[in-house]
């Protein structure tokens, strides 16, 4: 019984530590289809909402790539420096009600993010309901 109580206490401390961590900072993006690390995105807060901007492109051949399939103000903008996560709001342990831009196809998707672990971020882009979409896992830059 004592061992079980200690285990539950440690589990509660660990869970609260993960939730106390912030999503803010720099994250390495990993393509969910290929497993290749592609870029570094800096997640920051502005006016009470969360945004993410591409601050580094790891493939040297893609350093000057532009979002040629994007629409509106993002059309033909360099991907380096492009804000791809827009307007997320904190809702419990996740951030949602915003959008994410896929610079590969120029499409804007609804989005939510949440910490899976202190250094592992789940990023989900979807259409309509979150069941219809894709998830990626990004890893904190240390």
N, C-alpha and C positions, 0 to 999 in steps of 0.2 A: 504494500500500500504506500509506504514511504517513497519507494522508487518511482511509483506511478505519479505521485505528487510532484516529485522533483522533475520528472520528464515533462509534465504539463506546464510547470513553471518555466522551464527552459524553452519550451515550445512557444509559450506566450511572449516571452522576452524577445525571442527571435522574430516572431511575427510582427510585434510592435516595432522592432528596429527596422524591418523592411519597410513598413508603412511610414515610419518617421523619415526615411530617406527621401530625397528630392529627385524629381525627374529632370531638374535643371542641370545643365552641364553639357559636355561633349560626349557624343555617342558614335561608335563605329556602326555603320549600316551594313547588314548582311543580306544579300539577295536570297529570298526564300526559295527560289527555283534552283539556283546554281551553288549556293553556299559561299559565294565569293564576297569578300569584304570590298565594298565599293567606294564609300565616302565617310566623311565625318560630318555629323550634323550637330550644331550647337542649339540646344533647347533653352529658351529664355522666356522670362515673363515681361509683359508690357501691358500696362493699363489693366492689370488683373487677369489677363488671359495669357495662354502659353503658345509660343511660336517656335518653329525650328528652321534654321537656315543652314544651307550647305556651306561649310567653311573649308573643306578639303576634299579633293577628288584623288583617290589613291591610284587609279590607272593613269599613268602619265600620258597615254594616247588620248585621254578624254578630258584633259585639263581645260581645253578651250571649247568644249562641247556647249551647244546652245539648245534650248528647249524649242525646237522648230515645230513641234506639234502642239505646243501650248496655244491657248487662245488669249485674246485681250492683251492686257499690259505685260503678260509674261512671254508673249510670242517673241521668239528669237533672242531672249535674254540668255546670258551665260548661266549655266547650271551652277557654277561656282558663285556663291553669293545669293542664290535664289532662295526665297522663303518658301519651304515646301509644307510645313505644318502651320496651320492658321487658326487662331481663335479658339483654342481648347479651353474649357473651363473645368475647374476641379469639382468632382462629384464623388465624395467619399474617397475611395482609394484609386479611382481612375480619373482621367481627364477626358472629356468628351464634348460633344456639340460643336466640333470644329471640322476642319477639312485637311486632307493631305493631297499634295500634288505628286503625281508620278511623272517625273521628267522624261521617262523613257517613251511614254505614249501621250503625254500632255493632258491626261485626264485628272479631274479633281474628284476625290472621293470623300464621303463622310469618314470620320476617323475617331478612334479613341486610343489612348495609351495608358499603360499601367505597369508598375514595377512588378516583375515576377520574382526578382531577387534584388539585392541592393545594387548590383552591377549589371542587371539584365532587364531590358525594357521590352515589353510586348507592344508592338505597333500594329494596329488593325485598321485597314482601309476597307470600306464596304459601300455597297449600293443599297439603298432602302433599309434593310434590316442587317444587323451585324452578322447574321448567319450566312449571308451571301457576300463573301469577301475573302481577303487574304491577310494573313498575319506574317510579320517579320519579327525577328528578335534582334535587338541592337544591344551592343555591349559598351559599357562606360569606358571612356578613354582615361587611363590612369596616368 
